[in-house]
Amino acid sequence: MATVLSGTSGALYYKPAGTSATFTETNVNFTTDVITVAPYLGFKVGDPVQFSVINVNTGAAGTGTLPAGLSAATTYYVIGYTAATGALTVSATLGGASVAITDDGTAVTPNVFKVAYADSVAVGQVREWSFSVTREEIDVTTIGTESGQYVPFRTYISGFADGEGSAMVYTTDDDTTIASRMVQDVLQRQQTGAEMKLYIDRVVSSGTVNDTLSRFIDVEVILLSASFSVNPDDGQMVEVSFRPSSAPTFDLSKT
């Protein structure tokens, strides 16, 4: 007999808003080890990030060479980000010294360098999450082709899909939690990089989430609102609403 799923195996993972940016060779100062990305992003000290080369026309992997001192698929940690200028410095270890960058790399148009939050983080204070998918209907009814006793019915075909969701998050007195950051990110002006991984059935193998055996929805999002609820009888909660900023990935099977 199959096991009926329950919310006890669900989870919500999150990548913070404003933690994805591109830059070019001219934005790399290998004298000071500073990389200049866009200003007023959401990078914070301690954020784990990875670097890559992408093709801006396709968004896929591009051709080129990262600045010497940085390696693809390696996690680094932000040790400084100046919002007003976009100056970013990273370390190979959490709280360590800045990575020594010795050249500005090679990325010829349409290729650029990309820095992005390394991986989604479990939001431990989530009470529940919801996500709905809807389809538009397109009326393709024709007139004058039918006669008879009864009124003709309209004809429809399916149109574009859309989605919307929300998460109920308990608030605590710890400002450093990823849950608190998600709530604050509603006010983040540039939300590039915000992403949610909504586990319907999270399976953990040897202490690590096994995505092959898990069911989940992976979606880049824009955060729309935060509704605060405070009363003396319940834990304080915030409802964060969101919608997809691109097509979600649905993995609804255990293979």
N, C-alpha and C positions, 0 to 999 in steps of 0.2 A: 504494500500500500504506500502510495506516495505521501510525503510529508507536506502538510499545508504550510506555506510560508507565513511568518508573522513579522511584525516590525522589530522584534528583538534582534534580527539578523541584519537590519538596515543600518545605514550610516551616511554621513555627509562629509565629504572632503572638499577642501577649498584652496584655490590659489588667489592671493590678494590682488586687488585692483591696482592698476598703474605699475605693474611689475614686469612689463615687456616693452622693450625698446630696441630700435635699430640705430646703428652708427656706421660711419665710414672711416677710411684711413685718416682723413684730416681731423677726425675727432679723437685720435689717440695721441697722447703726449707721452712718449716713452722716456722722457727726461724726468717727469714727475710721477709716472705710473698712473696718471689720471685719464679716464675715459669720459668724454662729454656726451651725454645723451640728452633727451628732451628735458626741459625744466618742469617742475611741479608734478612729477610722477609720484608713485606711492612707495618707492624703495625705502626700507628702514634698515638700520644697523642690525646685523645678524641674519638678514635674509639669505637663504641659500639660492644661488643662481648658477646657471650654466650658459656657456657661449656657443654660438654656431654661426655658420655662413648660410644665408638663405638667398633665394631669388625673389626679389620683391614683386615680380610679375606673377609668379605662381604661388608664392608662400612656401614652396617646398625647399628642400636642401639645395644649396647653390654650390658654386665652385669658387675656390679661393683659399687663402691661408690666414688663420687667425693671427693676431699680433703675437710675436714670440713671447713666451711666458704663460700664455693661455692655451688650454687644450680643450677640444670638444669633448662632450659627455663627462666632463669633470666638474664636480660641485665646488664652487667657491662661495665665500661669505662676504656680504657687504660690510665694509668697515667705515664707509663714509659716503653720504649723498647730500649734496647741497641743492635744495629745491630751486633756489632762485637762478642757479646757473646750469644745473644738470650735471655737475662734476661728480663722477662715481669712482670709488676705489674699492678694490676687493682683496681678500686674503685667501690663502689656501687652507687656512684653519680658522675656526670660529674665534674672533677676537685677536687674531694674529697680525703680523706685519703685512704691509701691502705687497702684492705680487710684483716682482720685478719684470716690467715689460721692456723688452730690448729693441723692438721695431714696431712699425705701425701695421704690419700685415699686408695682405693683398686681397682686394675685393673690387673687381672691375664691374661697372654697371652692366646688367641690372642686379648684380650681387652686392649684398651688404652684410655687415656683422649684426648679430642679434644677441641680446642678453635677456634672459627671462627667468622667472621664478622656477626653481628646479623641479619641484614635484608638489602635488596636492597634499594638504595636511588635514588630518582628521579634526573635525570640529566637535570637541567633546561635550559642549553644553547645548546640543540640539535636542529639543523636546520632540519635534517631528518635522518632516518636510513633505511637500506635495509638489507635483508637477503634472500639468495637463497638456495634451496635444490636441489641436483642433485643425480641421480642414475647411477651407472655403468651398462653397458650391457655386458653380458657374451655370447660369440659366442658358440653355441652348435650344429652348422651345422654338419651333417654327409654326407659322400660322398658315391657314388656308389649305392644309394638306389632308385634313380629316373631315368627314361628315358622318352624321349618325345621330342616334337618339341621345347619347350621353356626352357630357362635357369632356373634352380631351384633358389629359393631365400634362403638366409641364414636364420637361425633360432636363435633367441636370448631369453635369460631369464634375468630377472632383477637381479642386484647384489647389492653391498653395497651402502649405501647412504653417502653423504657428504654435507657439507654446507660451506658457506662463507658469510660474511656480512661487512658492514661499517656503520659508523655514522659520520655525518658532525656536528662538534662542534664549536660554536663560542668561541673565546678566549677573556678573559677579563683581567683586571689588578688585579683581586682577585685570588691569588694563592691557596686559601683555598677551592675553590669550588670543588665539586665532578667531574665536567667536566675537570678542570685542572688536577685533580689527575688521571683521566682516560687517559689523554694524556701522563702524566708522566709515567704511568704504562707500557707503551710500552717498556720502558727501564728497567723495573723491572725484574731482572734475574730470580727469582722464582715467578711464576705467579699463584701458587696454590690459589684457592679461588676466582679468577676473574670470575664473573658471570654477565650475562645480562638478563634482563627481558624486552622483546620487546612487548609492548602493541600495538595491532592493534586497539583495541576498549576498552579503559579504562573507566570503570564505577565507579563513586564515590558515595557511599551511606553514608550519615551522616558524611561527611568529611573524610571518609576512603575509600581506593580503595577496591572494592568488586570483588575479583578474580573469584567468582562463576559466576558473570554476565559479566565479562570481557573476551575478546579474547586476548591471548598473547602466546609468545614463550619464554620459560625459558631455558637458555643454559649456561653451563659452557664454558668459552672461553679461548683461547690464543690470546693475542694481537700481531699483526704481524707488523704493520707499522703506522706511523703518517706522513701525508703529509700536509705541511703548505702552506697556500695561503694568500698572502698579496698584496693588491693593494689599491690605494687611494679612490676608489669609493664604496667599500663594506666593511662590517664588516669582521674582520680577522677570518678565519676559519681553522680548522684542520680536515682532514679526517682520522679517525682511522679505520683500517681494522682489522678484527678478523675472527676466524673460531672456530667451536666447538672443545672442548677437550674431550667431551663425548656426548652421545646421547641427543639431546634436548627433552624437554617436550612441546608438542603442545596442547594447549587448545584453539580450534578454534570454540567452541560453547558457548552459553550463559547459559549453565546449568552445 
